[in-house]
Amino acid sequence: MLIGARLRKLRDSKELSQGDIEKATGLLRCYISRVENGHTVPSLETLERFATALEVPLYRLFYEGEDPPETPNLTPRKTLEELAQEEGKTGAEARFLLKFKRLLGQLGNPDREVLLSLAKKLATR
């Protein structure tokens, strides 16, 4: 199945219009139409925007099964806690992220929203 047809199928199943997707992604409706009709191939960043707007994980744009696809050839990753046990820069960064994770867990929703807003502004620069 072509990606445009898959996007349209997911959008229709959620009873969303192209206008709804336009509002959620910031993409122009004419661009959304071109993608859905196979006239334009979207970038990965654009596909991430579609997935967010459709409230589905990115893999669902490519996979129709109910369960996540099997990934037998992927190398297992270490957890953040395992990385924090390592020496050197990797361990130091992992320990910093663990502290950050703990502190973020203590924040209330208003504070989280302020931080998220700030992060979004910084990301656009």
C-alpha positions in Angstrom: 0.0 0.0 0.0 1.3 3.4 -0.8 1.9 5.8 2.1 -0.6 8.3 0.9 -3.4 5.7 0.7 -2.4 4.5 4.2 -2.5 8.0 5.6 -6.0 8.6 4.1 -7.2 5.3 5.5 -6.0 6.2 9.0 -7.4 9.7 8.7 -10.8 8.3 7.6 -10.9 5.7 10.3 -10.5 8.4 12.9 -13.1 10.5 11.1 -10.8 13.4 10.6 -10.9 15.8 7.7 -7.8 17.1 5.8 -8.6 20.4 7.6 -8.3 18.7 11.0 -4.9 17.4 9.9 -3.9 20.8 8.7 -4.7 22.3 12.1 -2.8 19.6 14.0 0.3 19.5 11.8 0.6 23.0 10.3 0.8 21.5 6.9 -1.3 23.0 4.1 -4.4 21.2 3.1 -3.3 21.2 -0.6 0.0 19.5 0.5 -1.9 16.9 2.6 -4.1 16.2 -0.5 -1.0 15.8 -2.7 0.5 13.3 -0.2 -2.7 11.3 0.1 -3.1 11.1 -3.7 0.5 10.0 -4.2 1.8 13.2 -6.0 4.3 14.0 -3.2 6.5 11.8 -1.1 6.6 13.2 2.5 9.8 13.4 4.5 10.3 11.4 7.7 9.7 14.6 9.7 6.4 15.1 7.9 5.4 11.5 8.5 6.1 12.1 12.2 3.8 15.1 12.1 1.1 13.0 10.5 1.5 10.2 13.1 1.2 12.8 15.9 -1.9 14.3 14.4 -3.4 10.9 13.9 -2.4 9.9 17.4 -0.7 6.7 16.2 2.9 5.4 16.6 5.0 6.1 13.5 5.2 2.3 12.6 1.4 2.3 12.1 1.9 4.4 8.9 3.7 1.4 7.4 2.2 -1.6 9.2 -1.4 -2.7 9.3 -1.3 -5.4 11.9 -2.8 -4.9 15.4 0.4 -5.7 17.3 3.8 -4.0 16.7 5.8 -5.9 14.1 8.5 -8.3 15.2 12.0 -7.0 15.1 14.2 -10.1 15.5 17.3 -8.5 13.9 17.6 -5.5 16.2 20.4 -5.3 18.6 19.1 -5.1 22.2 19.7 -1.7 23.8 20.9 -1.0 27.3 18.6 0.8 29.7 19.4 4.2 31.0 20.2 2.6 34.4 22.6 0.2 32.8 24.3 3.1 30.9 24.6 5.0 34.1 26.8 2.2 35.5 29.4 2.8 32.8 32.5 4.9 33.2 33.3 7.9 31.1 31.2 10.3 29.1 28.4 7.9 28.4 27.9 7.0 32.0 28.1 10.7 33.1 25.4 11.7 30.6 23.2 8.8 31.6 23.5 9.7 35.3 22.6 13.3 34.4 19.5 12.1 32.5 18.4 10.0 35.4 18.6 13.0 37.7 16.7 15.0 35.2 14.0 12.3 34.9 13.6 12.1 38.7 13.2 15.9 38.9 10.7 16.1 36.0 8.7 13.4 37.8 8.3 15.8 40.8 6.9 18.7 38.7 3.3 19.5 38.5 1.4 19.8 35.2 1.6 23.6 34.9 5.4 23.5 35.4 5.7 20.7 32.8 3.7 22.7 30.3 6.0 25.7 30.8 9.1 23.5 30.2 7.5 21.9 27.2 6.6 25.3 25.7 10.2 26.5 26.2 11.6 23.3 24.7 9.4 23.8 21.6 10.5 27.4 21.2 14.2 26.3 21.5 13.7 23.5 19.0 12.4 25.9 16.3 15.6 27.9 16.4 
